[in-house]
Structure formats: C-alpha cells, structure tokens
Amino acid sequence: MQMAKSTTSGAIGKPYLLVIGIPIYVDDHGVHWADPLWHKDLVRHLDYLNDFFLACPHIAGTPPAGWISLEGYPIHYVPIPRQLGRFRSVLTGPATFVALWRAIQHVDVVHTGVGGWYPWSTSNIAAAISILLKRFRITIVESSTWRLLPGEPAWVGKRIDSSLSEWANRISVGAADLSIFTHAEYKRSLLRKNSTRGHVIHASWINENDILSDTQARECWSRKRESGLVRFLFAGRLSPSKGVRQLLQALKLLQDVGSRIFLDIMGSGELEDECRAFLATSVDSSPNVRMVAPVQYGPEFFDCLRSYSAVLVPSLGDEQPRIVYDALAVAVPPLASSTVGIADCVEDGVTGRLFRPGSADELANAMKWAISSSASLETMGMRGLDRARSMTHSAMHQQRLALLLKALV
C-alpha cells in the first residue's frame, strides 16, 4: 500500500476503506491520477475521513488528457485487478481476494457498492471479507447495472445473471451495518429487512456556486423569452440505457408533423455514429437539430446549460441521472421519463415534466407541449432552484457523514 505525504483533520478517525471499480492511472513518477468527475467526489471524502484507504484498479501509464493529479492527498492506495468480463474476473479473483483481505485487516470501516453476479465480483469479495473479519460495512447503492432495461431483449443466460445478481445484492445490502440508496426504490427492493439501517440520499454533484440566484435565473429566462425560441438539450452518454433511440424516434415523429425543433445532442458513446447517421438522413438539413461537442463538467458546463429552456432525460434504467440536479441548479426544468430514480427527484408539473419510460410518443408530446409553454417551463425552472439549493454535493456528503457518526458511536 502507498500513501501520499500529507495530513488531514476529518471528523472520523477510524481507518476507512473505499472499494470501487473506477480505475486510476499511475504515471512513471508514481503519481496517481483520477478522472475529473471521480476526483471531485473522491477528495470530498477526505473532508471528514482522517485515515482513508482506496482500493481500486490501477493502470500504469500516462493518464488521459484532463485527468487530475491526486499527489499530496492523504490516501492509502490498494491496487486491485480490473474486472473486464466474466472470464477475467474469475482469473483475477484470487489476487483480488488477497489484496482486499490484507487491506481490510488494517481498517475498521469498509465502504462497498453493489455489483453484478460474478463469483469474483469485487464488491462481493469485499463484503464477504468484511463479514468474516467483523468490520463495520457501509454500502452505497447508486446504480443497478445488472438489471435488464425495460423491453430489452435478453438471452436466457443474461436473465439468469440478472436474477442471481439481484439475489446476491439483496444479501450483501441486508448484511451491511449501514446502507445508503440514491432513491427509495433501491431501498425497497434491496433492503427487505433491517430497514432502520437503510437511508435514502439523492445523488447530486452540484456545488453551491453552480446554483443561480433568483435574480440570475430571471435574467436568463428574460433572454430566452426575447429569443422567442424553446431550445432543448440532451446531455449524457449516448447509449441505449439513456433512451437515445427513443429520442431519435421522437424527433422523427415531430418532423413528420412539421414541428420545428431546436435541439442539441451533447455526449459520446456507442450510439454516436447512429445518432449522426440518423440526423444526416432522417432530419431536415436545418441546423436546428445538431450534435455538439461535450463541455467539461464544471463552470463551463453550467454556463452552457443555463441557455436552454429544458433538458431531455429519456432514461430507461433506474439510476438517478446527474443531469437532473444540474438542470435544476440553473432553473432549467427536465422533461424526463418517470423511472423510479427520476420520479424520486422530479415532481411532475412542478419542477419538471414526466413521461412513460421508453415511449417515444410521450416524449414527442412533451416536447410539443414545451414549445408552446415557455411560461410554464420558466415557472417550473424557478421552482427547481429551491430543490437544488438543498441538494448540493457538499450537502450529500454531510448527510452521509451524519449517518456514519451516528452509526459508529
């Protein structure tokens, strides 16, 4: 294990191990590097943890452009193998077990997530060792990648994997000393017993200075009213789980009835080529619907986001997309599918507009409504500011800290 040469004064002095599958890079000088979004959340833990261990995959080499150095942060590093599919996870299982066993012997608190059903799932291994060594374990459930998407065709093996994963994760969550869920459905479905150990804290990455004041928000809406345009933004990973294909279908429906849509699609992913091909062949040559380059998350992104009238969030999975709170922070209402994760943080007709997940028709209708309802969008956006102010990234961690302090007494 390696540790940066620095100190911190957090609220919790017990040695604390975070086990996660997000990789970091280690360059030729031994400096550790993290993806900007992961860096933002990772270092926040150091505000209240004095003795912090991080178990995650390490990749040797030069980090991608834009990654941020972790040099100087007080972190004990525990390298574990990457899980790159079932076969590799089985091969690397013994090495993962040994690394985690050695690390967990040195800590009092183990923080895990949940994962898919592989015999050597990192989260499952960490949970099992924590139980064997009688360590306090906190589990935070932020996504459920093992679950099948609504309407997703799946061969028998995949369905079996999904069912076994659900079963294994219920056992893991049920055995945790403290469980935190990003929305209520995760708690209901995964924590069948010991409900007093489970708590719901929504996921949010916004900072206090990302949130507009009422005056700033009204000025933004004044400029949007003057333009006379209702502009939509889709910002997210271009993948089936984000409802990208349903978005393209909705655009085709709107084109067929002559609706004039102003939409920017921002993101990258496996469906990027499909999106470009669709726009090239199925949408009028007007530049109103376009692919735009992703903007780095932070002030630049929020400055860009505030210029839109609504964000489109047609997600199919049950996670809670970060873009929802990002949009509320700048008084831009979401037009979103009513998945369990989104419906938990967007109030239909109050802070946004919800439609049935997977329905291109209902998404198209929501967009048609928005085009003629700019005043309603503004009202919902202004209401969303209050919601955003109570759910900053800092507030999310403070809520976690309060639960940890109470549980560790």
KEKE-3310 file (N, C-alpha, C; in steps of 0.2 Angstrom, whole numbers, plus 5000, padded with zeros to 4 digits):
npx = (5004:5002:5005:5001:5011:5004:4993:4977:4962:4949:4932:4930:4940:4943:4951:4947:4940:4938:4930:4931:4926:4931:4944:4961:4975:4993:5007:5024:5031:5025:5014:4997:4982:4966:4950:4941:4928:4927:4937:4932:4922:4929:4939:4932:4928:4939:4937:4931:4936:4949:4959:4961:4958:4960:4954:4956:4956:4972:4980:4994:5004:5003:4991:4974:4971:4966:4964:4966:4978:4982:4991:4999:4987:4980:4980:4979:4984:4977:4980:4970:4964:4958:4941:4936:4926:4918:4926:4939:4937:4936:4948:4956:4951:4957:4969:4962:4955:4966:4972:4962:4959:4971:4971:4958:4961:4968:4959:4944:4932:4923:4919:4908:4900:4887:4886:4887:4882:4895:4906:4918:4916:4921:4915:4907:4917:4923:4913:4911:4923:4923:4913:4918:4929:4923:4921:4914:4903:4898:4886:4884:4872:4871:4868:4861:4867:4866:4853:4840:4835:4819:4809:4821:4828:4834:4845:4843:4854:4858:4847:4847:4859:4855:4845:4852:4861:4853:4848:4860:4865:4854:4857:4870:4867:4858:4866:4874:4880:4876:4866:4865:4855:4852:4839:4822:4816:4827:4830:4818:4818:4830:4833:4826:4824:4829:4826:4829:4842:4844:4845:4839:4847:4848:4858:4869:4879:4882:4889:4888:4891:4887:4874:4861:4856:4840:4838:4848:4843:4831:4835:4841:4830:4823:4831:4829:4816:4816:4822:4813:4813:4812:4823:4831:4840:4850:4860:4872:4877:4879:4870:4860:4853:4851:4840:4842:4839:4825:4824:4828:4818:4807:4811:4809:4795:4791:4796:4788:4776:4778:4784:4795:4810:4822:4836:4850:4862:4872:4886:4895:4898:4892:4882:4884:4888:4877:4867:4873:4871:4857:4853:4859:4851:4838:4833:4828:4838:4841:4850:4845:4843:4856:4872:4883:4899:4905:4905:4916:4913:4908:4911:4910:4901:4889:4887:4884:4873:4863:4857:4847:4830:4824:4829:4832:4828:4827:4829:4831:4835:4836:4843:4848:4850:4864:4862:4849:4849:4859:4852:4841:4848:4851:4839:4832:4820:4818:4813:4807:4809:4798:4805:4810:4821:4821:4808:4809:4815:4810:4796:4782:4775:4778:4792:4797:4793:4786:4786:4781:4792:4803:4794:4792:4782:4776:4787:4789:4777:4778:4788:4782:4772:4781:4786:4776:4774:4782:4781:4777:4788:4797:4792:4792:4806:4811:4805:4812:4825:4825:4824:4836:4845:4845:4851:4865:4882:4890:4881:4876:4887:4888:4876:4879:4890:4884:4875:4885:4892:4883:4880:4893:4895)
npy = (4994:5011:5028:5045:5059:5068:5077:5077:5083:5076:5071:5058:5046:5033:5020:5019:5011:5012:5003:5001:5001:5010:5015:5021:5031:5028:5036:5037:5042:5038:5045:5047:5048:5054:5053:5068:5070:5059:5062:5074:5069:5060:5066:5073:5065:5066:5076:5073:5061:5054:5044:5037:5024:5018:5006:5001:4998:5000:5008:5007:5020:5035:5047:5050:5065:5079:5073:5073:5076:5067:5069:5073:5071:5064:5048:5030:5019:5005:4993:4984:4971:4974:4972:4965:4958:4942:4930:4935:4941:4930:4924:4933:4934:4927:4935:4948:4944:4942:4955:4963:4956:4959:4973:4975:4970:4980:4991:4999:5002:4997:5002:4998:4995:4989:4975:4966:4948:4939:4926:4932:4945:4961:4969:4959:4951:4960:4962:4950:4947:4957:4953:4941:4946:4954:4968:4985:4989:4999:5001:5009:5012:5016:5013:5000:4991:4977:4975:4971:4982:4990:4981:4977:4965:4949:4935:4919:4916:4929:4933:4925:4928:4941:4939:4931:4941:4951:4943:4941:4954:4958:4950:4955:4969:4968:4963:4973:4985:4998:5006:5015:5023:5030:5032:5029:5017:5008:5006:4999:4988:4981:4981:4971:4968:4974:4988:5000:5002:5007:5021:5035:5045:5057:5057:5070:5082:5095:5111:5124:5136:5134:5135:5146:5162:5169:5181:5180:5169:5173:5183:5175:5169:5179:5183:5171:5172:5183:5179:5171:5157:5140:5130:5114:5102:5087:5079:5068:5051:5042:5030:5015:5013:5026:5030:5035:5030:5031:5045:5048:5042:5050:5062:5060:5058:5071:5078:5073:5078:5091:5099:5112:5109:5114:5108:5102:5089:5082:5073:5057:5040:5023:5024:5035:5036:5031:5041:5052:5047:5046:5059:5064:5058:5057:5069:5085:5096:5107:5117:5116:5105:5096:5089:5092:5096:5088:5097:5102:5096:5107:5125:5129:5120:5123:5136:5135:5126:5134:5142:5135:5129:5118:5102:5086:5070:5055:5043:5025:5016:5013:5022:5037:5051:5062:5074:5079:5086:5095:5103:5108:5117:5128:5133:5126:5116:5098:5087:5072:5054:5044:5035:5026:5031:5044:5050:5051:5063:5073:5082:5080:5091:5102:5104:5099:5089:5074:5058:5042:5029:5024:5027:5034:5042:5049:5056:5064:5071:5078:5087:5094:5100:5108:5117:5127:5131:5140:5149:5141:5132:5141:5144:5131:5130:5140:5135:5124:5128:5130:5117:5112:5120:5113:5101:5100:5094:5095:5095:5082:5074:5078:5073:5060:5059:5062:5051:5041:5045:5044:5030:5024:5027)
npz = (5000:4996:5002:5001:5005:5017:5028:5036:5044:5049:5053:5057:5064:5062:5053:5036:5022:5005:4993:4976:4958:4949:4939:4942:4936:4936:4935:4927:4937:4948:4952:4956:4946:4943:4935:4931:4936:4945:4953:4959:4968:4975:4983:4991:5001:5010:5017:5029:5033:5042:5040:5027:5015:4999:4988:4972:4954:4946:4933:4924:4917:4906:4910:4903:4894:4903:4915:4933:4945:4960:4969:4985:4992:5006:5005:5006:4995:4987:4976:4965:4954:4938:4933:4919:4912:4913:4912:4914:4927:4935:4934:4940:4952:4964:4967:4969:4981:4990:4990:4995:5007:5015:5015:5022:5034:5040:5043:5050:5045:5031:5015:5002:4986:4975:4964:4949:4946:4948:4952:4957:4960:4964:4974:4980:4985:4994:5003:5009:5015:5024:5033:5038:5045:5053:5052:5052:5040:5026:5014:4998:4987:4970:4957:4946:4937:4934:4931:4919:4906:4903:4892:4885:4875:4880:4881:4888:4898:4901:4908:4919:4925:4929:4938:4948:4952:4958:4969:4975:4978:4987:4998:5001:5004:5014:5024:5027:5039:5038:5026:5011:4999:4983:4979:4983:4978:4977:4990:4994:4986:4988:5001:5011:5025:5041:5040:5047:5045:5033:5022:5012:5001:4989:4974:4970:4961:4961:4965:4977:4971:4959:4958:4952:4957:4962:4955:4945:4938:4933:4924:4915:4910:4905:4894:4886:4883:4875:4864:4858:4856:4860:4867:4867:4876:4876:4886:4889:4891:4876:4874:4874:4886:4891:4884:4871:4858:4858:4859:4846:4839:4843:4838:4824:4824:4827:4816:4806:4808:4806:4816:4822:4829:4841:4845:4854:4855:4866:4869:4871:4865:4862:4853:4845:4832:4826:4830:4822:4809:4809:4810:4798:4788:4792:4797:4793:4783:4791:4803:4815:4823:4831:4833:4846:4853:4868:4884:4896:4913:4925:4929:4915:4909:4916:4913:4899:4900:4906:4896:4889:4887:4892:4898:4891:4897:4894:4900:4902:4912:4930:4937:4945:4935:4934:4927:4930:4943:4940:4930:4937:4945:4938:4935:4924:4918:4919:4906:4907:4908:4918:4927:4942:4948:4943:4945:4959:4961:4953:4952:4945:4934:4942:4946:4934:4919:4917:4908:4901:4903:4889:4880:4865:4859:4870:4874:4862:4863:4875:4871:4861:4869:4877:4868:4866:4878:4886:4896:4907:4908:4913:4925:4931:4931:4940:4952:4953:4958:4972:4976:4971:4979:4991:4989:4987:4982:4992:5003:5001:5005:5018:5024:5023:5032:5044:5046:5047:5058:5068:5067:5070:5083)
capx = (5000:5006:5001:5003:5013:5000:4988:4970:4958:4942:4928:4931:4947:4944:4953:4941:4942:4933:4932:4927:4929:4933:4952:4965:4981:4999:5012:5031:5034:5022:5009:4991:4978:4959:4945:4939:4922:4928:4942:4928:4919:4934:4943:4927:4928:4944:4934:4928:4940:4956:4963:4957:4961:4956:4955:4953:4961:4977:4983:5001:5005:5001:4983:4971:4970:4961:4963:4968:4983:4980:4998:4998:4981:4982:4976:4982:4982:4977:4979:4966:4964:4952:4936:4935:4922:4917:4932:4945:4936:4937:4956:4959:4948:4962:4973:4958:4954:4972:4973:4957:4960:4976:4969:4953:4964:4970:4954:4938:4926:4923:4913:4907:4894:4885:4889:4884:4884:4901:4909:4923:4914:4925:4910:4905:4923:4925:4908:4912:4929:4921:4909:4922:4933:4919:4922:4909:4902:4893:4885:4880:4869:4870:4865:4859:4869:4864:4845:4838:4831:4813:4809:4827:4828:4840:4845:4842:4859:4858:4841:4849:4864:4852:4841:4857:4864:4848:4848:4867:4865:4850:4860:4875:4864:4855:4871:4878:4878:4873:4865:4863:4852:4851:4832:4818:4815:4833:4829:4813:4819:4836:4834:4820:4824:4833:4825:4832:4849:4844:4843:4839:4851:4849:4865:4870:4886:4882:4892:4884:4892:4884:4866:4859:4852:4833:4839:4851:4838:4826:4838:4842:4824:4821:4834:4826:4809:4817:4824:4807:4814:4812:4829:4831:4847:4851:4867:4873:4881:4875:4869:4853:4850:4849:4834:4844:4835:4818:4824:4828:4811:4803:4812:4806:4788:4790:4797:4783:4770:4780:4786:4802:4813:4829:4839:4857:4863:4879:4888:4898:4896:4891:4877:4886:4888:4869:4864:4875:4868:4850:4852:4861:4847:4831:4831:4829:4845:4841:4855:4841:4845:4863:4877:4888:4905:4904:4908:4919:4909:4910:4908:4909:4895:4884:4886:4881:4866:4858:4855:4842:4824:4823:4834:4828:4831:4823:4832:4827:4837:4833:4848:4846:4855:4867:4859:4843:4850:4862:4847:4838:4853:4851:4832:4830:4816:4819:4807:4811:4805:4796:4809:4810:4826:4820:4802:4810:4818:4807:4789:4778:4771:4780:4799:4798:4788:4787:4783:4782:4799:4803:4788:4794:4776:4775:4792:4787:4771:4781:4792:4777:4769:4786:4787:4771:4773:4788:4780:4776:4794:4800:4789:4795:4813:4812:4804:4818:4831:4824:4826:4844:4849:4845:4854:4872:4887:4893:4876:4875:4892:4886:4871:4882:4894:4879:4873:4891:4894:4878:4881:4899:4895)
capy = (5000:5018:5034:5052:5063:5074:5075:5080:5083:5075:5070:5051:5044:5026:5018:5018:5008:5013:4998:5004:4998:5015:5015:5027:5030:5029:5038:5034:5045:5036:5050:5044:5052:5052:5056:5074:5069:5055:5066:5079:5066:5056:5071:5076:5060:5067:5082:5070:5055:5055:5038:5034:5019:5017:5000:5002:4996:5004:5007:5011:5024:5042:5047:5054:5072:5082:5069:5077:5073:5065:5070:5077:5070:5058:5042:5024:5016:4997:4991:4978:4970:4977:4967:4966:4952:4936:4926:4939:4942:4923:4923:4938:4933:4926:4941:4952:4942:4943:4962:4966:4953:4962:4979:4975:4969:4987:4996:4997:5003:4996:5005:4995:4996:4983:4973:4960:4942:4935:4923:4936:4952:4965:4971:4953:4949:4964:4961:4943:4948:4962:4949:4937:4949:4958:4975:4989:4990:5004:5000:5014:5009:5022:5011:4993:4989:4970:4974:4972:4988:4988:4980:4975:4958:4946:4928:4916:4917:4936:4934:4921:4933:4947:4936:4930:4947:4954:4939:4942:4960:4959:4948:4960:4975:4966:4961:4979:4989:5005:5006:5022:5022:5036:5033:5025:5010:5004:5003:4995:4981:4978:4980:4968:4968:4979:4994:5005:5003:5010:5028:5037:5052:5058:5059:5076:5084:5102:5115:5130:5142:5132:5137:5153:5166:5170:5186:5177:5164:5178:5187:5170:5167:5185:5182:5166:5175:5188:5175:5168:5150:5135:5126:5108:5099:5081:5079:5062:5045:5040:5023:5013:5014:5033:5032:5039:5028:5034:5052:5049:5041:5056:5068:5058:5059:5078:5080:5070:5083:5098:5103:5114:5108:5116:5103:5100:5082:5083:5067:5052:5033:5018:5026:5041:5035:5030:5047:5056:5044:5047:5066:5065:5055:5057:5075:5090:5099:5113:5116:5116:5098:5095:5086:5097:5093:5088:5103:5099:5097:5112:5131:5130:5116:5126:5142:5132:5123:5139:5145:5130:5130:5112:5096:5080:5064:5049:5037:5018:5012:5015:5026:5044:5054:5068:5080:5082:5091:5100:5107:5112:5122:5134:5134:5123:5110:5092:5083:5066:5048:5043:5030:5026:5036:5051:5052:5052:5069:5077:5082:5081:5098:5107:5106:5096:5086:5066:5054:5035:5027:5020:5030:5040:5046:5053:5061:5069:5075:5083:5092:5098:5105:5113:5123:5132:5133:5143:5152:5135:5130:5146:5143:5125:5131:5144:5131:5119:5131:5128:5110:5112:5123:5109:5095:5101:5089:5095:5093:5075:5071:5080:5069:5053:5060:5062:5044:5037:5047:5041:5023:5022:5028)
capz = (5000:4996:5005:4999:5011:5019:5034:5036:5051:5047:5059:5058:5064:5061:5046:5032:5016:5000:4987:4970:4952:4945:4939:4942:4932:4940:4929:4928:4943:4954:4954:4954:4943:4943:4930:4934:4940:4950:4958:4963:4973:4979:4988:4996:5007:5014:5022:5036:5035:5044:5038:5021:5011:4992:4984:4965:4949:4944:4926:4923:4911:4906:4911:4898:4894:4908:4922:4939:4950:4967:4973:4991:4996:5011:5003:5006:4989:4987:4969:4964:4947:4934:4930:4912:4909:4917:4912:4918:4934:4938:4934:4944:4959:4970:4968:4972:4987:4994:4991:5000:5014:5018:5017:5027:5041:5043:5043:5054:5041:5024:5010:4996:4982:4973:4958:4945:4948:4946:4958:4960:4960:4969:4980:4984:4989:5000:5008:5012:5020:5030:5037:5041:5049:5058:5051:5050:5032:5023:5007:4995:4980:4966:4951:4946:4931:4932:4930:4912:4904:4901:4885:4882:4873:4883:4881:4895:4902:4904:4913:4925:4928:4932:4944:4953:4954:4962:4975:4979:4981:4992:5004:5003:5007:5020:5029:5029:5045:5036:5018:5008:4992:4979:4978:4988:4976:4978:4997:4995:4983:4990:5009:5013:5032:5045:5036:5050:5043:5026:5021:5005:5000:4982:4971:4967:4960:4960:4970:4979:4967:4952:4958:4951:4962:4958:4950:4939:4934:4930:4919:4910:4906:4901:4887:4882:4881:4870:4858:4856:4855:4866:4865:4871:4877:4878:4888:4893:4887:4870:4875:4874:4893:4891:4880:4865:4852:4859:4857:4839:4836:4845:4833:4818:4824:4827:4810:4802:4809:4804:4821:4822:4835:4842:4850:4854:4857:4868:4873:4866:4867:4857:4848:4842:4824:4824:4830:4817:4803:4809:4808:4791:4783:4794:4799:4788:4783:4795:4808:4822:4827:4829:4838:4849:4857:4876:4888:4903:4918:4929:4927:4908:4908:4919:4909:4893:4902:4908:4890:4886:4890:4895:4896:4889:4900:4892:4903:4903:4918:4936:4941:4945:4931:4937:4924:4933:4948:4936:4927:4942:4948:4933:4933:4918:4920:4915:4903:4909:4909:4925:4930:4949:4950:4941:4949:4966:4962:4949:4954:4938:4933:4947:4944:4928:4916:4917:4903:4902:4901:4883:4875:4860:4858:4875:4874:4857:4865:4880:4868:4858:4874:4879:4863:4866:4885:4888:4903:4911:4909:4917:4932:4934:4932:4946:4957:4954:4961:4979:4976:4970:4985:4997:4987:4984:4983:4999:5007:5001:5009:5025:5026:5024:5037:5050:5047:5049:5065:5072:5067:5073:5090)
cpx = (5004:5002:5005:5006:5009:4996:4982:4967:4951:4938:4928:4938:4948:4946:4947:4943:4936:4935:4927:4930:4932:4941:4955:4972:4987:5004:5019:5034:5030:5016:5002:4986:4971:4955:4942:4933:4923:4933:4937:4925:4924:4937:4938:4927:4934:4942:4933:4931:4947:4961:4960:4961:4957:4959:4952:4958:4966:4980:4989:5001:5003:4993:4981:4971:4965:4960:4967:4973:4980:4986:4996:4992:4983:4978:4981:4980:4982:4975:4975:4965:4957:4947:4934:4931:4922:4924:4938:4943:4937:4945:4959:4956:4953:4966:4969:4957:4960:4973:4968:4957:4965:4974:4963:4955:4966:4965:4948:4932:4927:4917:4913:4901:4891:4887:4885:4886:4890:4904:4914:4922:4918:4921:4908:4911:4924:4919:4909:4918:4927:4917:4913:4927:4930:4920:4915:4908:4896:4893:4881:4878:4867:4867:4864:4861:4867:4857:4844:4834:4824:4812:4815:4827:4835:4839:4845:4848:4860:4853:4843:4854:4860:4848:4846:4860:4859:4848:4855:4867:4860:4853:4866:4872:4861:4860:4875:4876:4875:4872:4862:4861:4851:4843:4828:4817:4821:4832:4824:4814:4825:4837:4827:4819:4829:4832:4828:4839:4850:4841:4843:4842:4852:4856:4865:4877:4887:4885:4887:4885:4889:4877:4865:4855:4845:4834:4843:4847:4833:4829:4839:4836:4821:4825:4831:4819:4810:4819:4818:4808:4814:4818:4830:4839:4846:4858:4868:4876:4876:4874:4862:4850:4848:4843:4836:4840:4828:4818:4824:4821:4806:4804:4809:4798:4786:4791:4791:4776:4772:4783:4793:4805:4820:4832:4847:4858:4871:4881:4892:4896:4894:4886:4878:4885:4880:4866:4866:4872:4861:4849:4854:4855:4839:4828:4832:4836:4846:4846:4851:4843:4852:4867:4882:4893:4903:4908:4910:4915:4912:4907:4906:4902:4889:4882:4882:4874:4861:4855:4849:4836:4822:4828:4829:4832:4827:4826:4828:4829:4834:4837:4845:4852:4857:4864:4853:4844:4855:4858:4843:4842:4853:4844:4830:4827:4818:4812:4810:4806:4804:4799:4809:4815:4824:4813:4803:4813:4815:4800:4786:4774:4773:4787:4801:4792:4790:4783:4784:4788:4798:4798:4791:4788:4775:4781:4791:4782:4774:4785:4787:4774:4774:4786:4782:4769:4779:4787:4780:4783:4798:4798:4792:4802:4814:4810:4809:4824:4830:4826:4833:4848:4849:4849:4861:4876:4889:4887:4875:4880:4891:4881:4874:4886:4889:4877:4879:4893:4889:4879:4887:4900:4895)
cpy = (5006:5023:5040:5055:5069:5072:5079:5079:5082:5073:5063:5049:5037:5025:5016:5016:5009:5008:5000:5001:5003:5015:5022:5026:5031:5030:5035:5037:5043:5040:5047:5050:5050:5056:5062:5073:5064:5058:5071:5075:5062:5061:5073:5071:5062:5073:5079:5063:5056:5050:5034:5030:5018:5011:5001:4999:5002:5003:5011:5014:5031:5043:5051:5061:5074:5078:5074:5073:5072:5066:5075:5075:5064:5052:5036:5020:5008:4995:4985:4977:4973:4971:4969:4960:4946:4932:4929:4940:4935:4922:4927:4938:4932:4932:4947:4951:4944:4951:4965:4963:4957:4969:4980:4974:4975:4992:4994:4998:5001:4998:5002:4997:4990:4981:4968:4953:4938:4932:4928:4943:4955:4966:4965:4951:4953:4963:4955:4944:4952:4958:4944:4940:4954:4965:4978:4990:4994:5002:5006:5012:5015:5020:5003:4991:4982:4970:4975:4978:4986:4987:4977:4967:4955:4938:4925:4917:4924:4937:4930:4925:4938:4945:4935:4936:4951:4950:4941:4949:4962:4956:4952:4966:4974:4965:4967:4982:4996:5005:5013:5021:5029:5037:5028:5018:5006:5001:4998:4988:4978:4977:4978:4968:4973:4986:5000:5007:5006:5017:5030:5044:5052:5059:5066:5078:5091:5106:5121:5135:5140:5134:5144:5156:5167:5176:5184:5173:5168:5181:5182:5169:5173:5185:5177:5168:5179:5184:5172:5160:5146:5130:5120:5106:5092:5081:5072:5057:5043:5033:5021:5014:5022:5035:5036:5036:5031:5041:5053:5047:5047:5062:5066:5059:5067:5081:5078:5075:5090:5102:5105:5114:5111:5112:5102:5093:5082:5076:5062:5045:5029:5020:5032:5041:5034:5037:5052:5053:5046:5055:5068:5063:5056:5064:5080:5093:5105:5112:5116:5110:5097:5092:5091:5093:5093:5094:5100:5101:5102:5119:5132:5126:5120:5133:5140:5130:5129:5142:5141:5131:5124:5107:5090:5074:5058:5043:5031:5015:5016:5020:5033:5049:5061:5074:5083:5087:5097:5105:5111:5117:5128:5135:5132:5117:5104:5089:5076:5060:5047:5037:5031:5031:5043:5054:5053:5059:5075:5077:5084:5087:5103:5109:5103:5093:5078:5063:5047:5033:5023:5022:5036:5044:5051:5058:5066:5074:5080:5088:5097:5103:5110:5119:5128:5134:5136:5146:5147:5133:5135:5145:5137:5126:5134:5140:5126:5122:5130:5121:5109:5114:5118:5102:5096:5094:5089:5093:5085:5071:5072:5075:5062:5053:5059:5055:5040:5039:5044:5033:5020:5023:5021)
cpz = (5000:4999:5003:5006:5013:5025:5033:5043:5049:5054:5061:5058:5063:5054:5042:5025:5011:4994:4981:4963:4947:4945:4940:4939:4937:4935:4931:4934:4949:4956:4952:4951:4942:4938:4934:4938:4946:4956:4962:4969:4978:4985:4993:5002:5012:5019:5029:5037:5036:5041:5033:5016:5004:4989:4977:4960:4947:4937:4926:4917:4911:4906:4905:4899:4899:4914:4927:4943:4957:4972:4979:4995:5000:5010:5003:5000:4989:4980:4969:4956:4944:4932:4923:4909:4914:4918:4916:4925:4938:4939:4939:4951:4965:4972:4971:4979:4992:4995:4996:5007:5018:5020:5022:5034:5044:5044:5048:5050:5034:5020:5004:4992:4981:4966:4954:4948:4945:4952:4961:4959:4965:4975:4984:4988:4995:5005:5012:5017:5026:5035:5041:5046:5054:5058:5050:5043:5031:5016:5004:4988:4976:4959:4952:4939:4929:4930:4922:4911:4902:4893:4881:4881:4877:4883:4888:4900:4905:4909:4919:4929:4932:4938:4950:4956:4959:4969:4979:4982:4987:4999:5006:5007:5013:5026:5031:5035:5044:5028:5016:5001:4989:4978:4982:4985:4977:4986:4998:4992:4985:4998:5011:5021:5035:5041:5040:5048:5036:5026:5014:5005:4992:4980:4968:4967:4960:4966:4972:4974:4960:4952:4957:4956:4958:4953:4944:4934:4930:4924:4913:4906:4902:4894:4883:4879:4875:4863:4855:4854:4861:4863:4870:4871:4879:4880:4892:4888:4882:4870:4875:4881:4894:4887:4873:4859:4852:4857:4850:4836:4837:4840:4826:4818:4824:4820:4805:4802:4808:4810:4820:4828:4835:4847:4849:4858:4859:4872:4868:4869:4861:4852:4845:4835:4822:4825:4824:4810:4803:4807:4801:4786:4785:4796:4794:4788:4787:4801:4815:4826:4826:4835:4840:4853:4865:4879:4894:4908:4923:4927:4919:4906:4910:4915:4902:4895:4903:4902:4887:4890:4894:4893:4895:4893:4899:4894:4903:4910:4924:4940:4941:4942:4934:4934:4927:4938:4945:4933:4932:4945:4944:4931:4926:4920:4916:4912:4903:4909:4917:4928:4938:4951:4949:4945:4956:4967:4958:4950:4947:4938:4938:4946:4937:4925:4915:4911:4904:4899:4894:4878:4871:4859:4863:4876:4868:4859:4871:4877:4864:4863:4876:4874:4864:4874:4889:4895:4908:4913:4913:4924:4935:4936:4939:4952:4959:4958:4969:4980:4976:4976:4991:4995:4983:4985:4990:5004:5007:5005:5017:5028:5027:5030:5044:5051:5049:5056:5070:5073:5070:5080:5094)
residu = (MET:GLN:MET:ALA:LYS:SER:THR:THR:SER:GLY:ALA:ILE:GLY:LYS:PRO:TYR:LEU:LEU:VAL:ILE:GLY:ILE:PRO:ILE:TYR:VAL:ASP:ASP:HIS:GLY:VAL:HIS:TRP:ALA:ASP:PRO:LEU:TRP:HIS:LYS:ASP:LEU:VAL:ARG:HIS:LEU:ASP:TYR:LEU:ASN:ASP:PHE:PHE:LEU:ALA:CYS:PRO:HIS:ILE:ALA:GLY:THR:PRO:PRO:ALA:GLY:TRP:ILE:SER:LEU:GLU:GLY:TYR:PRO:ILE:HIS:TYR:VAL:PRO:ILE:PRO:ARG:GLN:LEU:GLY:ARG:PHE:ARG:SER:VAL:LEU:THR:GLY:PRO:ALA:THR:PHE:VAL:ALA:LEU:TRP:ARG:ALA:ILE:GLN:HIS:VAL:ASP:VAL:VAL:HIS:THR:GLY:VAL:GLY:GLY:TRP:TYR:PRO:TRP:SER:THR:SER:ASN:ILE:ALA:ALA:ALA:ILE:SER:ILE:LEU:LEU:LYS:ARG:PHE:ARG:ILE:THR:ILE:VAL:GLU:SER:SER:THR:TRP:ARG:LEU:LEU:PRO:GLY:GLU:PRO:ALA:TRP:VAL:GLY:LYS:ARG:ILE:ASP:SER:SER:LEU:SER:GLU:TRP:ALA:ASN:ARG:ILE:SER:VAL:GLY:ALA:ALA:ASP:LEU:SER:ILE:PHE:THR:HIS:ALA:GLU:TYR:LYS:ARG:SER:LEU:LEU:ARG:LYS:ASN:SER:THR:ARG:GLY:HIS:VAL:ILE:HIS:ALA:SER:TRP:ILE:ASN:GLU:ASN:ASP:ILE:LEU:SER:ASP:THR:GLN:ALA:ARG:GLU:CYS:TRP:SER:ARG:LYS:ARG:GLU:SER:GLY:LEU:VAL:ARG:PHE:LEU:PHE:ALA:GLY:ARG:LEU:SER:PRO:SER:LYS:GLY:VAL:ARG:GLN:LEU:LEU:GLN:ALA:LEU:LYS:LEU:LEU:GLN:ASP:VAL:GLY:SER:ARG:ILE:PHE:LEU:ASP:ILE:MET:GLY:SER:GLY:GLU:LEU:GLU:ASP:GLU:CYS:ARG:ALA:PHE:LEU:ALA:THR:SER:VAL:ASP:SER:SER:PRO:ASN:VAL:ARG:MET:VAL:ALA:PRO:VAL:GLN:TYR:GLY:PRO:GLU:PHE:PHE:ASP:CYS:LEU:ARG:SER:TYR:SER:ALA:VAL:LEU:VAL:PRO:SER:LEU:GLY:ASP:GLU:GLN:PRO:ARG:ILE:VAL:TYR:ASP:ALA:LEU:ALA:VAL:ALA:VAL:PRO:PRO:LEU:ALA:SER:SER:THR:VAL:GLY:ILE:ALA:ASP:CYS:VAL:GLU:ASP:GLY:VAL:THR:GLY:ARG:LEU:PHE:ARG:PRO:GLY:SER:ALA:ASP:GLU:LEU:ALA:ASN:ALA:MET:LYS:TRP:ALA:ILE:SER:SER:SER:ALA:SER:LEU:GLU:THR:MET:GLY:MET:ARG:GLY:LEU:ASP:ARG:ALA:ARG:SER:MET:THR:HIS:SER:ALA:MET:HIS:GLN:GLN:ARG:LEU:ALA:LEU:LEU:LEU:LYS:ALA:LEU:VAL)
# end
